[in-house]
Amino acid sequence: MWKKECWQGPRNDGRCGGVFECKPQKNGDRYLCTRPQNAGGVCKQGPLPDGNCCLKRPACSPVPSNRVVRKYFTLISSIALISIMTLILALNFNNKTGSIVIEPGELTSIHAAYTEDIGCSSCHKVHDSNLHSWIKSVFTDTDISNQCLDCHGFHEPQMGAHNFEFNKVSTQNALTVECSDCHKEHKGSNFEISEMKPSTCNNCHEKKFNEFEAGHPEFPEKFPSSMPNSINFNHATHLEEYFVDPKWIDKPDRDKEFATIAKDDCTVCHSIDSVKSNRIKPKGFEEICSSCHLQQVRSRNLVFFRPDLFTAVSGLLLNVSEDEEDEKIDDYIEMLNSFTNEPGLELSKLIETLDINNGFSELFLGINPLLLKSTAEKWVDEEDLETELSEELKYFGWLSGYDEDYEQTFRYKAYSHNDPIIKEWLELTLNLSKKNTDGKINESAIERLRETMLDKKTGPGACAKCHLSGLTDEVALSTQLTWKYRINKDRKFTNYSHGPHINLLNPSENCIDCHELDKSSKYHEFFKEDNLKINNFNSNFLSIKKEKCDTCHKRGKIDASCTQCHRYHYEPINKKVFNKDVKKSNS
């Protein structure tokens, strides 16, 4: 009858909980049963006259539960494990032969070279050279990523996703990423610790895929040319018209031989000598443009003075608007009179009065004071200046007398591309347009100079014909003037390089496989705008589609892993350089 668990259960020390069902309590001259309701309640017989319970059973031998068994097993196992570890560590630290008893795995070669002198504590600070530190390390949470930052540095935030602050707030952006989430050590000296599998990237990215050809999103619109070039070069008109149409290539000032070759070979204009970046830059003006365009540079003068008329330059120097010219003509004649004495000094005074000499020291570089003096003397006497110039001097430098339109002018003619004086006046013009906040200089005078300098058809040196975008579009206004070739939009996490592709393809023939000319593009319309907005720009070329890359980068052909085209770390640096061999050789 006693083959069931009793309601008291075993005691805490594992002994039987008791042989009686209850412990009767005396109430006056009687004993009352105290068995609880969950055990059956008060029994019918009640307690015996001597106060003992009437229900008695033999004592039992409690059996340990699974929980108790697990508890003792865990305790015994832990003691055994610690004992074994202590023994192994003791053997390791007492080993005089240098053999390794504990080895988590061989480091990659580069990390092994950095850490061989100090050992594990190079990265694991709690792993010192004594037994106590090793035992302590078992119970210490080691922040290994901070140890990585002793040698490696990144763009802030260093432990943020991609070391970058994203505009869009999301779970991933707030995530702190540990180095060991992606980089696994102790896998052998030849292990590529920087190599990532798609599954690693999928841990964070919402759109998950394992193959480039099957799951990678389409490239963005206008890829890769979403930003306007700083130089207005229309590939469509050159390749379809200027390099092929007889009305252009047969002109006496055109290089027909160059055009014939360039229309079929991109490398005539684009240099492939250095292809480390994602862009292959064009060659310089002198090498690829001058044979057709140098004549335009030399043919457009910057006119400073006329005998009895204001110019854009003289209007600025005297701070006179175009509407005020008639009433201010006496001031102009007075300026010419001053040039008959000390022209250099008078020019300096005018510049100083306008407070434009700071930062613009080459506005009158190389001017011939005697030429200006002679010109002023003739004009004040209402005579024309007759000059006998050599054929060479007719084409560049400071000139005076009759110009190509047979008008009397004091002018400057650029001899070559990148002329310092024309460039200085252009930069001054744009500087005044942005920084004349106090209104000290007449806005109308500035605007007239701006229109003169930036005229694409008649502007001096023909600079605006090609450089207007780099001087006036949104990028130039928000950062700085851009004269040279502008690299396209920085794609911080893309590491595409032309190098490997150039090595596989014949660049003189196969560039058009990826860069296909868009004959319907409104490229030229962008450069006609007064306010050049980046979003309105359309490239000369069709956007490159993902399918173009799929042609080669597909399973079983060429590697198409994420890190083949994308980099995780933004602006990484090495804080330390491994130079152990150098130190040894010098010691």
C-alpha positions as CSV (number, residue, x, y, z in Angstrom):
1,M,0.0,0.0,0.0
2,W,3.0,2.3,0.3
3,K,4.3,2.1,-3.3
4,K,3.6,5.8,-3.9
5,E,5.5,8.9,-3.2
6,C,4.6,10.3,0.3
7,W,3.4,13.9,0.6
8,Q,6.4,14.9,2.8
9,G,9.0,13.8,0.2
10,P,12.6,13.3,1.1
11,R,14.5,15.7,3.3
12,N,17.1,18.1,2.0
13,D,19.9,15.8,2.9
14,G,18.4,12.9,1.0
15,R,17.0,10.9,4.0
16,C,13.4,9.6,4.2
17,G,10.8,12.3,5.1
18,G,9.2,10.2,7.9
19,V,7.2,7.0,8.6
20,F,4.0,8.6,9.9
21,E,1.5,10.5,7.7
22,C,1.2,13.4,10.2
23,K,2.3,14.8,13.5
24,P,-0.9,15.0,15.7
25,Q,-1.4,18.1,17.8
26,K,-2.9,18.0,21.2
27,N,-6.1,20.1,21.7
28,G,-7.2,20.0,25.3
29,D,-7.4,16.3,26.3
30,R,-7.5,15.1,22.7
31,Y,-5.1,14.7,19.8
32,L,-6.1,16.0,16.3
33,C,-5.0,14.7,12.9
34,T,-2.9,17.3,11.0
35,R,-2.7,15.6,7.6
36,P,-3.2,18.4,5.0
37,Q,-5.9,18.3,2.4
38,N,-3.5,17.7,-0.5
39,A,-2.5,14.5,1.2
40,G,-6.0,13.2,1.8
41,G,-7.1,15.4,4.7
42,V,-8.0,14.2,8.2
43,C,-8.1,10.3,8.4
44,K,-11.1,8.5,9.8
45,Q,-9.2,6.6,12.6
46,G,-7.6,9.7,14.0
47,P,-4.5,9.7,16.2
48,L,-3.8,6.9,18.7
49,P,-4.5,7.5,22.4
50,D,-0.7,8.1,23.0
51,G,-0.7,10.9,20.4
52,N,1.0,9.0,17.6
53,C,-0.3,8.9,14.0
54,C,-2.3,5.8,13.3
55,L,-0.9,5.5,9.8
56,K,2.6,4.2,9.9
57,R,4.8,2.8,7.1
58,P,8.3,1.4,6.8
59,A,11.1,4.0,6.2
60,C,12.0,4.4,2.5
61,S,15.4,5.0,0.7
62,P,15.0,8.1,-1.5
63,V,16.4,7.8,-5.0
64,P,18.4,10.9,-6.4
65,S,16.5,12.8,-9.2
66,N,18.1,13.6,-12.6
67,R,18.6,17.1,-11.5
68,V,20.7,16.0,-8.6
69,V,22.6,13.6,-10.8
70,R,23.4,16.4,-13.3
71,K,24.5,18.7,-10.5
72,Y,27.0,16.2,-9.1
73,F,28.2,15.2,-12.6
74,T,28.8,18.8,-13.5
75,L,30.7,19.5,-10.3
76,I,32.9,16.4,-10.7
77,S,33.5,17.2,-14.4
78,S,34.5,20.8,-13.7
79,I,36.9,19.7,-11.0
80,A,38.4,17.2,-13.3
81,L,38.7,19.6,-16.2
82,I,40.4,22.3,-14.1
83,S,42.7,19.7,-12.7
84,I,43.6,18.5,-16.2
85,M,44.1,22.1,-17.5
86,T,46.2,22.9,-14.5
87,L,48.4,19.9,-15.1
88,I,48.8,20.7,-18.8
89,L,49.6,24.3,-18.1
90,A,52.1,23.3,-15.5
91,L,53.7,21.0,-18.0
92,N,53.8,23.8,-20.6
93,F,55.3,26.4,-18.4
94,N,57.9,24.0,-17.0
95,N,58.8,22.6,-20.4
96,K,62.4,23.4,-21.1
97,T,62.5,22.0,-24.6
98,G,60.2,24.7,-26.0
99,S,57.6,22.3,-27.3
100,I,54.0,23.5,-27.3
101,V,51.5,21.6,-25.2
102,I,48.5,24.0,-25.9
103,E,48.1,25.1,-29.5
104,P,44.8,26.7,-30.7
105,G,46.0,26.6,-34.3
106,E,48.7,28.3,-36.5
107,L,48.4,32.0,-37.1
108,T,48.3,33.5,-40.6
109,S,51.8,34.3,-41.7
110,I,51.5,38.1,-41.3
111,H,50.2,37.9,-37.8
112,A,52.7,35.3,-36.8
113,A,55.5,37.6,-37.9
114,Y,54.1,40.5,-35.8
115,T,53.6,38.4,-32.6
116,E,56.4,35.9,-32.6
117,D,58.5,37.9,-30.0
118,I,55.7,38.5,-27.5
119,G,53.5,35.6,-28.2
120,C,49.8,35.2,-27.4
121,S,49.7,38.3,-25.2
122,S,50.3,40.4,-28.3
123,C,46.5,40.1,-28.9
124,H,45.2,38.3,-25.8
125,K,46.2,40.6,-23.0
126,V,45.2,38.3,-20.2
127,H,47.4,35.5,-21.7
128,D,50.5,36.3,-19.9
129,S,53.5,34.1,-19.4
130,N,52.5,32.7,-16.0
131,L,50.0,30.0,-15.0
132,H,47.8,32.4,-13.0
133,S,47.1,34.6,-16.0
134,W,46.2,31.6,-18.2
135,I,43.7,30.3,-15.6
136,K,42.3,33.9,-15.2
137,S,41.8,34.1,-18.9
138,V,39.2,31.3,-18.7
139,F,37.0,33.5,-16.7
140,T,37.8,36.8,-18.4
141,D,35.9,38.4,-21.3
142,T,38.6,39.5,-23.7
143,D,37.8,42.5,-26.0
144,I,40.0,41.2,-28.9
145,S,38.8,43.9,-31.3
146,N,40.5,46.6,-29.3
147,Q,43.7,44.7,-29.6
148,C,43.3,44.7,-33.4
149,L,43.1,48.5,-33.3
150,D,46.6,48.6,-31.8
151,C,47.9,47.9,-35.3
152,H,44.9,48.6,-37.6
153,G,43.2,51.9,-38.0
154,F,40.0,52.8,-39.8
155,H,37.7,55.7,-40.6
156,E,35.4,56.5,-37.7
157,P,33.4,54.9,-36.2
158,Q,36.0,52.2,-36.1
159,M,33.7,49.5,-34.8
160,G,30.6,50.6,-36.7
161,A,29.3,48.7,-39.7
162,H,31.7,49.5,-42.6
163,N,33.4,52.1,-40.4
164,F,30.9,54.6,-41.7
165,E,28.1,56.8,-40.5
166,F,25.1,56.1,-42.8
167,N,22.3,58.6,-43.3
168,K,19.7,56.0,-43.1
169,V,19.2,54.7,-39.6
170,S,18.7,51.0,-39.3
171,T,19.5,48.1,-37.0
172,Q,22.7,47.4,-39.0
173,N,23.9,51.0,-38.7
174,A,23.6,50.9,-34.9
175,L,25.4,47.6,-34.7
176,T,28.8,47.3,-33.2
177,V,30.8,44.8,-35.2
178,E,33.6,42.8,-33.8
179,C,36.6,42.0,-35.9
180,S,36.2,38.3,-35.2
181,D,32.7,38.4,-36.7
182,C,34.3,38.2,-40.1
183,H,38.0,37.4,-39.6
184,K,38.9,34.0,-38.1
185,E,42.4,33.4,-36.9
186,H,44.4,30.2,-36.0
187,K,43.5,28.5,-39.3
188,G,47.0,28.1,-40.8
189,S,49.7,30.3,-42.1
190,N,48.3,30.3,-45.7
191,F,44.8,31.1,-44.7
192,E,43.3,34.2,-46.4
193,I,42.0,36.0,-43.3
194,S,40.5,38.8,-45.4
195,E,38.6,36.5,-47.7
196,M,34.8,36.7,-47.1
197,K,32.1,34.3,-48.1
198,P,28.6,35.6,-49.1
199,S,27.2,34.0,-46.0
200,T,29.3,36.3,-43.9
201,C,27.9,39.4,-45.6
202,N,24.4,37.9,-45.4
203,N,24.6,38.1,-41.6
204,C,23.9,41.8,-41.7
205,H,22.5,42.7,-45.1
206,E,18.7,42.5,-45.4
207,K,18.8,41.4,-49.1
208,K,20.6,38.1,-49.0
209,F,22.0,36.2,-51.9
210,N,24.8,33.7,-52.5
211,E,25.7,34.3,-56.2
212,F,26.3,37.5,-58.1
213,E,24.5,36.4,-61.2
214,A,21.5,35.2,-59.3
215,G,20.8,37.7,-56.6
216,H,22.9,40.9,-56.8
217,P,20.7,44.0,-57.3
218,E,20.8,45.9,-60.6
219,F,23.4,48.7,-60.9
220,P,22.0,52.2,-60.3
221,E,20.8,54.4,-63.1
222,K,23.6,56.5,-64.8
223,F,26.2,54.0,-63.6
224,P,29.1,54.7,-63.4
225,S,28.9,58.3,-64.7
226,S,26.4,60.2,-62.5
227,M,28.6,63.2,-62.0
228,P,29.4,65.8,-64.8
229,N,32.9,66.0,-66.0
230,S,34.8,69.1,-65.1
231,I,35.7,69.4,-68.8
232,N,33.1,69.5,-71.5
233,F,34.2,66.9,-73.9
234,N,31.4,65.5,-76.0
235,H,32.4,61.9,-77.1
236,A,29.3,61.6,-79.4
237,T,30.1,64.7,-81.5
238,H,33.8,63.9,-81.8
239,L,33.4,60.2,-82.7
240,E,30.4,60.8,-84.9
241,E,31.2,64.1,-86.5
242,Y,34.5,65.8,-85.8
243,F,36.6,62.7,-86.4
244,V,34.8,61.5,-89.5
245,D,33.0,64.3,-91.3
246,P,35.1,65.9,-94.1
247,K,33.8,69.3,-93.4
248,W,35.7,69.2,-90.1
249,I,38.7,67.0,-90.6
250,D,39.6,68.7,-93.9
251,K,39.9,72.1,-92.3
252,P,43.5,73.5,-92.4
253,D,43.7,73.8,-88.6
254,R,42.6,70.2,-87.9
255,D,44.8,67.1,-87.5
256,K,43.2,64.7,-89.9
257,E,45.7,61.9,-89.1
258,F,45.0,62.1,-85.4
259,A,41.2,62.1,-86.0
260,T,41.4,59.0,-88.3
261,I,43.1,57.0,-85.6
262,A,41.3,58.3,-82.5
263,K,37.8,57.4,-83.9
264,D,38.6,53.7,-83.6
265,D,41.1,53.5,-80.7
266,C,40.2,54.9,-77.2
267,T,43.9,54.6,-76.1
268,V,44.8,57.4,-78.4
269,C,43.3,59.8,-75.9
270,H,43.1,57.7,-72.7
271,S,46.3,56.6,-71.0
272,I,46.4,52.9,-69.9
273,D,49.9,53.2,-68.4
274,S,48.5,53.6,-64.9
275,V,45.2,51.6,-64.4
276,K,45.2,51.2,-60.6
277,S,42.2,53.4,-60.0
278,N,38.7,52.8,-61.3
279,R,39.2,55.5,-63.9
280,I,41.5,55.7,-66.9
281,K,42.3,59.4,-67.2
282,P,42.6,61.2,-70.6
283,K,46.0,62.4,-71.7
284,G,47.0,66.0,-71.5
285,F,45.8,68.9,-73.7
286,E,49.2,69.2,-75.4
287,E,49.2,65.6,-76.4
288,I,45.6,65.1,-77.6
289,C,43.8,68.4,-78.0
290,S,46.3,71.0,-79.1
291,S,46.6,69.9,-82.7
292,C,43.0,71.0,-83.3
293,H,42.2,73.5,-80.5
294,L,45.4,75.5,-79.8
295,Q,44.4,77.9,-82.6
296,Q,41.2,78.6,-80.6
297,V,43.2,79.3,-77.4
298,R,45.4,81.8,-79.2
299,S,42.7,83.5,-81.2
300,R,40.6,84.8,-78.2
301,N,42.1,87.9,-76.6
302,L,41.5,89.4,-73.1
303,V,41.0,93.1,-73.9
304,F,42.0,95.4,-71.1
305,F,41.7,98.9,-72.6
306,R,40.3,100.7,-75.6
307,P,41.0,104.3,-76.7
308,D,37.7,105.9,-75.7
309,L,35.5,103.0,-74.5
310,F,35.2,101.0,-71.3
311,T,35.9,97.3,-71.3
312,A,34.8,94.7,-68.8
313,V,38.3,94.9,-67.2
314,S,38.6,98.7,-67.1
315,G,35.0,98.9,-65.8
316,L,36.0,96.7,-62.9
317,L,39.2,98.6,-62.2
318,L,37.3,101.9,-62.0
319,N,34.3,100.2,-60.3
320,V,31.9,101.5,-63.0
321,S,28.8,99.8,-64.2
322,E,27.9,99.6,-67.9
323,D,25.1,102.0,-67.4
324,E,27.5,104.6,-65.9
325,E,30.0,104.5,-68.6
326,D,28.9,107.7,-70.5
327,E,28.9,109.9,-67.4
328,K,32.2,108.3,-66.1
329,I,34.2,108.6,-69.4
330,D,36.2,111.5,-67.9
331,D,37.4,109.1,-65.2
332,Y,38.5,106.7,-67.9
333,I,40.5,109.4,-69.7
334,E,42.1,110.5,-66.4
335,M,43.2,106.8,-65.9
336,L,44.8,106.8,-69.3
337,N,46.6,110.1,-68.5
338,S,48.0,108.5,-65.3
339,F,49.4,105.6,-67.4
340,T,51.5,108.2,-69.4
341,N,53.6,108.7,-66.3
342,E,53.9,105.6,-64.0
343,P,51.6,102.9,-65.6
344,G,52.9,100.1,-63.2
345,L,52.3,102.2,-60.1
346,E,48.8,103.3,-61.3
347,L,47.7,99.7,-62.0
348,S,48.9,98.7,-58.5
349,K,46.8,101.5,-57.0
350,L,43.7,100.5,-58.8
351,I,44.0,96.9,-57.7
352,E,44.7,98.0,-54.1
353,T,41.6,100.2,-54.1
354,L,39.4,97.3,-55.1
355,D,41.1,95.2,-52.5
356,I,41.6,92.3,-54.9
357,N,45.3,92.0,-54.8
358,N,45.3,89.4,-51.9
359,G,45.7,86.0,-53.6
360,F,45.8,87.3,-57.1
361,S,49.4,88.4,-57.8
362,E,49.6,87.5,-61.5
363,L,46.8,89.6,-62.9
364,F,49.4,91.8,-64.8
365,L,52.2,89.3,-64.9
366,G,54.9,90.3,-67.5
367,I,53.1,93.4,-68.6
368,N,55.4,95.8,-70.5
369,P,55.0,99.3,-68.8
370,L,56.6,101.0,-71.8
371,L,54.0,99.5,-74.1
372,L,51.2,100.6,-71.9
373,K,52.8,104.1,-71.5
374,S,53.2,104.5,-75.3
375,T,49.6,103.3,-75.9
376,A,48.2,105.7,-73.3
377,E,50.1,108.7,-74.8
378,K,48.8,108.0,-78.3
379,W,45.2,107.5,-77.2
380,V,45.2,110.6,-75.0
381,D,46.3,112.6,-78.1
382,E,43.5,110.8,-80.1
383,E,46.0,109.0,-82.2
384,D,46.3,105.3,-83.1
385,L,49.3,103.3,-82.0
386,E,51.2,101.8,-84.8
387,T,53.5,98.8,-83.8
388,E,55.8,96.8,-85.8
389,L,55.8,93.3,-84.3
390,S,57.6,90.2,-85.4
391,E,55.4,87.4,-86.7
392,E,56.1,85.4,-83.5
393,L,55.0,88.3,-81.2
394,K,51.8,88.8,-83.0
395,Y,50.5,85.6,-81.6
396,F,50.9,85.9,-77.8
397,G,51.7,88.1,-74.8
398,W,50.8,91.7,-74.0
399,L,49.9,93.4,-77.3
400,S,48.7,96.9,-78.3
401,G,47.6,98.5,-81.5
402,Y,45.4,97.1,-84.2
403,D,43.9,93.6,-83.4
404,E,42.5,91.0,-85.8
405,D,39.3,93.1,-86.2
406,Y,41.5,96.1,-87.0
407,E,40.5,97.9,-83.8
408,Q,42.8,99.7,-81.4
409,T,43.1,97.6,-78.2
410,F,45.5,97.0,-75.3
411,R,45.1,93.2,-74.9
412,Y,46.6,90.0,-73.7
413,K,46.8,86.9,-76.0
414,A,47.5,83.5,-74.5
415,Y,50.2,81.5,-76.2
416,S,49.4,78.1,-74.8
417,H,46.9,76.1,-72.8
418,N,46.8,76.7,-69.1
419,D,48.0,80.3,-69.5
420,P,48.6,81.8,-66.0
421,I,47.2,85.3,-66.6
422,I,43.9,84.2,-68.3
423,K,43.5,81.6,-65.5
424,E,44.1,84.3,-62.8
425,W,41.5,86.6,-64.3
426,L,39.0,83.8,-64.5
427,E,39.5,82.8,-60.9
428,L,39.3,86.4,-59.8
429,T,36.0,86.8,-61.6
430,L,34.5,83.7,-60.0
431,N,35.9,84.8,-56.6
432,L,34.3,88.2,-56.8
433,S,30.9,86.6,-57.8
434,K,30.9,84.6,-54.6
435,K,32.6,86.9,-52.1
436,N,31.5,90.4,-52.8
437,T,29.2,90.3,-49.8
438,D,29.8,93.8,-48.6
439,G,28.9,95.3,-52.0
440,K,32.1,97.3,-52.2
441,I,32.5,96.5,-55.9
442,N,29.7,97.3,-58.3
443,E,27.7,94.1,-58.9
444,S,27.0,95.2,-62.5
445,A,30.8,95.6,-63.2
446,I,31.4,92.1,-61.8
447,E,28.6,90.6,-63.9
448,R,29.9,92.2,-67.1
449,L,33.3,90.8,-66.4
450,R,31.8,87.4,-65.7
451,E,29.9,87.4,-69.0
452,T,33.0,88.3,-70.8
453,M,35.3,85.8,-69.2
454,L,32.8,82.9,-69.3
455,D,31.5,83.4,-72.8
456,K,31.9,79.9,-74.5
457,K,32.3,81.5,-78.0
458,T,34.3,84.6,-77.4
459,G,35.8,84.2,-73.9
460,P,39.6,84.8,-73.6
461,G,41.8,81.8,-74.2
462,A,38.6,79.8,-75.1
463,C,38.7,78.5,-71.5
464,A,35.0,78.5,-70.9
465,K,34.4,76.4,-74.1
466,C,35.7,73.3,-72.2
467,H,36.1,74.3,-68.5
468,L,32.8,76.0,-67.7
469,S,31.4,73.0,-65.8
470,G,34.4,72.6,-63.5
471,L,34.2,76.3,-62.7
472,T,30.5,76.9,-62.2
473,D,28.5,73.7,-61.6
474,E,27.2,72.6,-58.2
475,V,30.4,70.6,-57.4
476,A,32.7,73.5,-58.1
477,L,30.5,76.0,-56.2
478,S,30.2,73.7,-53.1
479,T,33.9,72.7,-53.0
480,Q,36.4,74.5,-55.2
481,L,37.1,75.3,-58.8
482,T,38.1,72.3,-60.8
483,W,40.5,72.8,-63.8
484,K,41.8,69.3,-64.1
485,Y,39.9,66.1,-65.0
486,R,37.4,65.3,-62.2
487,I,37.3,61.8,-60.8
488,N,33.7,60.5,-60.9
489,K,31.7,60.0,-57.7
490,D,33.6,58.3,-55.0
491,R,32.1,54.8,-54.4
492,K,33.5,54.2,-50.9
493,F,32.8,50.5,-50.8
494,T,33.6,49.6,-54.4
495,N,37.1,48.6,-55.4
496,Y,36.7,48.1,-59.2
497,S,40.0,48.4,-61.1
498,H,40.5,48.6,-64.8
499,G,43.9,46.9,-64.4
500,P,42.9,43.2,-64.5
501,H,40.3,43.9,-67.2
502,I,42.8,45.7,-69.4
503,N,45.2,42.8,-69.1
504,L,42.5,40.4,-70.4
505,L,41.1,42.6,-73.2
506,N,42.6,44.6,-76.1
507,P,41.9,48.1,-74.9
508,S,42.4,49.6,-78.4
509,E,39.4,47.6,-79.6
510,N,37.3,46.4,-76.7
511,C,36.6,49.4,-74.5
512,I,33.3,49.7,-76.3
513,D,32.2,46.3,-75.0
514,C,31.5,47.9,-71.7
515,H,31.4,51.6,-72.6
516,E,28.7,51.9,-75.3
517,L,28.1,55.3,-76.8
518,D,24.6,56.7,-76.2
519,K,23.9,58.5,-79.4
520,S,20.6,59.8,-78.1
521,S,22.1,61.3,-74.9
522,K,21.3,65.0,-74.2
523,Y,24.9,65.5,-72.9
524,H,25.3,68.8,-74.6
525,E,22.1,70.2,-73.1
526,F,23.6,70.2,-69.6
527,F,26.4,72.6,-70.6
528,K,23.9,75.1,-72.0
529,E,22.3,75.7,-68.6
530,D,23.0,78.8,-66.6
531,N,22.9,76.9,-63.3
532,L,24.5,73.5,-63.9
533,K,22.6,71.0,-61.7
534,I,24.3,67.7,-61.2
535,N,21.0,65.7,-61.4
536,N,20.4,67.1,-64.9
537,F,23.6,65.6,-66.3
538,N,23.4,62.7,-68.8
539,S,26.6,60.8,-69.7
540,N,27.7,60.3,-73.3
541,F,27.5,56.5,-72.6
542,L,24.8,54.1,-71.7
543,S,24.6,52.9,-68.2
544,I,26.6,49.7,-67.6
545,K,24.2,46.9,-66.7
546,K,24.8,44.0,-64.3
547,E,24.4,41.6,-67.2
548,K,27.6,43.0,-68.7
549,C,29.6,41.7,-65.6
550,D,27.6,38.5,-65.6
551,T,29.2,37.6,-68.9
552,C,32.5,36.7,-67.2
553,H,31.8,36.8,-63.4
554,K,29.5,33.8,-63.1
555,R,29.8,30.5,-61.2
556,G,32.5,28.3,-62.5
557,K,34.3,31.0,-64.5
558,I,35.7,34.0,-62.6
559,D,35.4,34.8,-58.9
560,A,32.2,36.7,-58.1
561,S,32.4,36.9,-54.3
562,C,31.4,40.1,-52.5
563,T,35.0,41.1,-51.8
564,Q,36.0,40.7,-55.4
565,C,34.3,44.1,-56.1
566,H,33.4,45.5,-52.6
567,R,35.6,46.5,-49.7
568,Y,34.3,46.4,-46.2
569,H,36.6,48.8,-44.5
570,Y,36.5,52.5,-45.4
571,E,39.9,54.3,-45.4
572,P,41.9,51.6,-43.6
573,I,45.5,52.3,-42.4
574,N,48.3,50.3,-40.8
575,K,49.5,52.0,-37.6
576,K,52.5,49.7,-37.5
577,V,54.9,48.4,-40.2
578,F,56.6,45.1,-39.8
579,N,60.3,45.9,-40.0
580,K,61.9,43.2,-37.9
581,D,64.3,42.2,-40.7
582,V,65.4,45.8,-41.1
583,K,66.1,46.1,-37.3
584,K,68.1,42.9,-37.4
585,S,70.2,44.0,-40.3
586,N,71.0,47.3,-38.6
587,S,71.9,45.8,-35.3
